[in-house]
Amino acid sequence: MIPLAADAGGADPEAGLAFMAEDKPRFVTVPGLAEPGPSGTDTASVLRARRRLDALWQRGRDFTGSQTAIVGGAMSWVSERRLVSAISEAGGFGVLACGSMTPAHLEAEIEGTKALTSRPFGVNLITSHPRLLELIDACARHGVGQIVLANGIPSVAEIRRVKDAGAKLLCFASALPIARKLVRMGVDAIIIEGMEAGGHIGPVSTSVLAQEILPYITEVPVFVAGGIGHGEAIVSYLEMGASGVQLGTRFVCAHESIAHPRLKQAFIRANARDAVPSVQIDPRFPVIPVRAIANGTTRRFIEFQRERLDRVERGEISRASAQRQIESFWIGTLRSAVIDGDVENGSLMAGQSVGMVTCEQSTKEIIGQLVEEAVQGLVARERMRCG
């Protein structure tokens, strides 16, 4: 289990979570999935909208075994047993973030999650992990039904290991040819994630990826991710052919999230434009873009690159050494933000949907709100069609 560090600040962290940013849109909190429909709409319209929503994401629900096809994106240090179990308990599909865990650590986290929920959840594994096959075996021993392999195209041996474990395999596709290749390799579902997402990102937006991939990948379910924070956006992607969606940023400020109160405050205060990708200043020293809320470290990273570039040009260090130092800059900074609450020096990874995070809520409220927004969107569409 990942421990939650004690707050080291002098201010009362609870007081900081009581406000809602005045310059952000406010959303109605819906306590749960069983609540009545939107006010001002007739019952028949709401029932039709709910049936329509059920039909739109039925394939995704069948795949995950959850009440909704809302997948909790795996976030290092955040997506641990408490948040993952809460997402599954609320009707979504929680996914544990393995990150750099050892097989023993992962097994303990799976057992801890199972102690908190009897509902399905998945595990996200990084393909570059040196003990990946052992991690897959750990999932198999504990009957994990869905495994996500992220950060690259898995090998045939890795796919076979997942299949031998009896699990369904989800992989990320950043382009249509990659999605087609993954389907041919035997992947059971595809996740397409646009550049609006938090953390490591690609160069293409979610809406463009959806148009590029959804019409052509029909053999397996496709889940859309990146910048999704409102239920009406969920409906739009479902109507385009998605089987479900994946959200991460919206769950960081859940009551059940172990994220430090100061990090939650930073999310609540931030707007979409505050979540920016890291900057590369010289193509000779490539930087994998990471989207995060801008802070002092964001600016220092640019200065750090310039300093290493200058030292290379003066002959003080090699290009290889400079590249290693640039790549190592962010090590430990995500944990500093999430666990220790160092929002000035840590990495505040967040998607652009952070602008829709306006307060701390329970996971049940977040999922309930997303579902009700989706229902309202479908009711509005029906009204427009009927004139």
Secondary structure as GFF3:
##gff-version 3
##sequence-region A 1 387
A	DSSP	alpha_helix	13	16	.	.	.	ID=ss1
A	DSSP	alpha_helix	43	56	.	.	.	ID=ss2
A	DSSP	alpha_helix	58	64	.	.	.	ID=ss3
A	DSSP	beta_strand	70	72	.	.	.	ID=ss4
A	DSSP	alpha_helix	81	89	.	.	.	ID=ss5
A	DSSP	beta_strand	94	97	.	.	.	ID=ss6
A	DSSP	alpha_helix	103	116	.	.	.	ID=ss7
A	DSSP	beta_strand	121	126	.	.	.	ID=ss8
A	DSSP	alpha_helix	132	141	.	.	.	ID=ss9
A	DSSP	beta_strand	146	150	.	.	.	ID=ss10
A	DSSP	alpha_helix	156	164	.	.	.	ID=ss11
A	DSSP	beta_strand	168	172	.	.	.	ID=ss12
A	DSSP	alpha_helix	176	185	.	.	.	ID=ss13
A	DSSP	beta_strand	189	193	.	.	.	ID=ss14
A	DSSP	beta_strand	199	200	.	.	.	ID=ss15
A	DSSP	alpha_helix	206	213	.	.	.	ID=ss16
A	DSSP	beta_strand	222	225	.	.	.	ID=ss17
A	DSSP	alpha_helix	231	240	.	.	.	ID=ss18
A	DSSP	beta_strand	244	247	.	.	.	ID=ss19
A	DSSP	three_ten_helix	249	251	.	.	.	ID=ss20
A	DSSP	alpha_helix	261	269	.	.	.	ID=ss21
A	DSSP	three_ten_helix	272	274	.	.	.	ID=ss22
A	DSSP	beta_strand	275	277	.	.	.	ID=ss23
A	DSSP	beta_strand	290	293	.	.	.	ID=ss24
A	DSSP	alpha_helix	296	313	.	.	.	ID=ss25
A	DSSP	alpha_helix	319	328	.	.	.	ID=ss26
A	DSSP	alpha_helix	333	338	.	.	.	ID=ss27
A	DSSP	three_ten_helix	352	356	.	.	.	ID=ss28
A	DSSP	alpha_helix	363	386	.	.	.	ID=ss29
###
